[in-house]
Amino acid sequence: MDEDTLTINWQGRYSLSDGTYFTTGDDIEIKLDYNHWIKTEVKHNRKDYYLKDYPQLEMEGLIARKP
């Protein structure tokens, strides 16, 4: 899968435009700067999904891909 922008789908999960979505326990790679990919894990706190290593970072709008 190529990189894509994360959006929230109808199920409340963060997804890529091809329908691939991320849920608790899924590995994800996010691009935090020009060409630097970070591998982390998706978690859920009973309110929303978040990134294990970056819990304060808003997921919607991030450039991401499935590892």
GIDATA-V137513 format. One record per residue. N is the residue number from 1. PSI is psi in whole degrees, -180 to 180 (999 if undefined). D_FIRST is the distance of its C-alpha to the first C-alpha in whole Angstrom. Layout:
n=N psi=PSI d_first=D_FIRST
n=N psi=PSI d_first=D_FIRST
//
This chain:
n=1 psi=134 d_first=0
n=2 psi=169 d_first=4
n=3 psi=153 d_first=7
n=4 psi=168 d_first=9
n=5 psi=132 d_first=12
n=6 psi=133 d_first=13
n=7 psi=164 d_first=16
n=8 psi=127 d_first=18
n=9 psi=-177 d_first=18
n=10 psi=-17 d_first=21
n=11 psi=-1 d_first=21
n=12 psi=12 d_first=21
n=13 psi=155 d_first=18
n=14 psi=130 d_first=15
n=15 psi=164 d_first=12
n=16 psi=165 d_first=9
n=17 psi=-20 d_first=11
n=18 psi=2 d_first=9
n=19 psi=-11 d_first=11
n=20 psi=129 d_first=9
n=21 psi=164 d_first=12
n=22 psi=138 d_first=13
n=23 psi=179 d_first=17
n=24 psi=129 d_first=20
n=25 psi=-11 d_first=19
n=26 psi=140 d_first=15
n=27 psi=147 d_first=13
n=28 psi=148 d_first=12
n=29 psi=132 d_first=11
n=30 psi=149 d_first=13
n=31 psi=114 d_first=14
n=32 psi=-21 d_first=18
n=33 psi=-170 d_first=19
n=34 psi=-52 d_first=18
n=35 psi=39 d_first=16
n=36 psi=110 d_first=17
n=37 psi=138 d_first=14
n=38 psi=126 d_first=16
n=39 psi=130 d_first=15
n=40 psi=-167 d_first=17
n=41 psi=147 d_first=17
n=42 psi=134 d_first=18
n=43 psi=171 d_first=21
n=44 psi=139 d_first=24
n=45 psi=26 d_first=27
n=46 psi=-3 d_first=28
n=47 psi=-44 d_first=28
n=48 psi=168 d_first=24
n=49 psi=154 d_first=21
n=50 psi=169 d_first=21
n=51 psi=128 d_first=19
n=52 psi=-48 d_first=22
n=53 psi=-7 d_first=22
n=54 psi=63 d_first=22
n=55 psi=-23 d_first=24
n=56 psi=-7 d_first=26
n=57 psi=126 d_first=23
n=58 psi=125 d_first=22
n=59 psi=-38 d_first=18
n=60 psi=129 d_first=18
n=61 psi=-10 d_first=17
n=62 psi=150 d_first=15
n=63 psi=127 d_first=12
n=64 psi=168 d_first=10
n=65 psi=161 d_first=6
n=66 psi=128 d_first=7
n=67 psi=999 d_first=8
//
